[in-house]
Amino acid sequence: MGAFRQLTKMTWNQVRESGTSSGKKVGLGHTRYPHMDNLLPPQVQSTASMVGIRASDKFRIYGFHFKQVFYVLIFDQHHEQNHV
């Protein structure tokens, strides 16, 4: 829930910029996953990208943002996005 609270207080630029620091993932760790774009709904595939948000060291939330809304598609409790 803390990650969702943080998302509500930040702009998307701030979320994107919170992804790395000195080569290390920090903050929400906004990361793009182009190999997962096929999971996006067809109506947004040309305008959105699949991204991951760090909710904890191991827990990730995958989805896309469109018009200031983040749509959650996958809750990954073990950071195993490569299995998709």
C-alpha positions as CSV (number, residue, x, y, z in Angstrom):
1,M,0.0,0.0,0.0
2,G,2.9,2.3,0.6
3,A,3.9,2.3,-3.1
4,F,0.3,3.3,-4.0
5,R,0.4,6.1,-1.5
6,Q,3.7,7.3,-3.0
7,L,2.3,7.2,-6.5
8,T,-0.6,9.4,-5.5
9,K,1.8,12.1,-4.3
10,M,4.1,12.2,-7.3
11,T,3.9,13.2,-11.0
12,W,4.8,10.6,-13.6
13,N,8.0,12.5,-14.3
14,Q,8.9,12.2,-10.6
15,V,8.0,8.5,-10.6
16,R,10.2,7.9,-13.7
17,E,13.1,9.8,-12.2
18,S,12.9,7.8,-9.0
19,G,14.0,4.7,-10.8
20,T,17.8,4.8,-10.4
21,S,20.6,6.6,-8.6
22,S,24.2,5.9,-9.4
23,G,23.3,2.8,-11.3
24,K,21.3,1.4,-8.3
25,K,17.5,1.0,-8.3
26,V,15.9,3.3,-5.7
27,G,12.5,4.7,-4.8
28,L,9.7,3.2,-6.8
29,G,12.1,1.8,-9.3
30,H,10.0,2.6,-12.3
31,T,11.2,0.2,-15.0
32,R,10.0,-0.3,-18.5
33,Y,9.4,-3.9,-19.7
34,P,9.0,-3.8,-23.5
35,H,8.9,-7.6,-23.7
36,M,5.6,-7.5,-21.8
37,D,3.8,-4.9,-24.0
38,N,1.8,-7.7,-25.5
39,L,-0.1,-7.9,-22.2
40,L,-1.5,-4.4,-22.7
41,P,-5.1,-4.0,-23.9
42,P,-5.2,-3.5,-27.7
43,Q,-6.8,0.0,-27.4
44,V,-3.7,1.4,-25.6
45,Q,-0.8,-0.7,-27.1
46,S,0.2,2.2,-29.4
47,T,0.3,4.8,-26.6
48,A,1.2,3.0,-23.4
49,S,4.1,0.8,-22.2
50,M,4.3,-1.9,-19.6
51,V,6.1,-0.7,-16.5
52,G,7.1,-2.2,-13.2
53,I,6.9,-0.3,-9.9
54,R,8.8,-1.5,-6.8
55,A,6.5,-2.0,-3.9
56,S,9.2,-3.7,-1.7
57,D,12.5,-5.5,-2.2
58,K,10.8,-8.5,-3.8
59,F,7.2,-7.4,-4.6
60,R,6.5,-5.6,-7.9
61,I,3.4,-4.1,-9.5
62,Y,3.2,-4.2,-13.3
63,G,0.8,-2.2,-15.4
64,F,0.6,0.9,-17.5
65,H,-0.3,4.5,-17.0
66,F,-2.7,6.4,-19.3
67,K,-4.0,9.9,-18.7
68,Q,-2.7,10.1,-15.1
69,V,-4.2,6.7,-14.1
70,F,-2.0,3.7,-13.3
71,Y,-3.7,0.4,-14.4
72,V,-2.5,-2.6,-12.5
73,L,-2.3,-5.8,-14.5
74,I,0.0,-8.0,-12.5
75,F,0.9,-8.3,-8.8
76,D,4.2,-10.1,-8.7
77,Q,5.1,-11.3,-5.2
78,H,8.5,-12.7,-6.1
79,H,9.7,-10.3,-8.8
80,E,9.4,-13.0,-11.5
81,Q,8.2,-10.9,-14.5
82,N,10.4,-13.0,-16.8
83,H,8.0,-15.9,-16.6
84,V,5.4,-14.0,-18.6
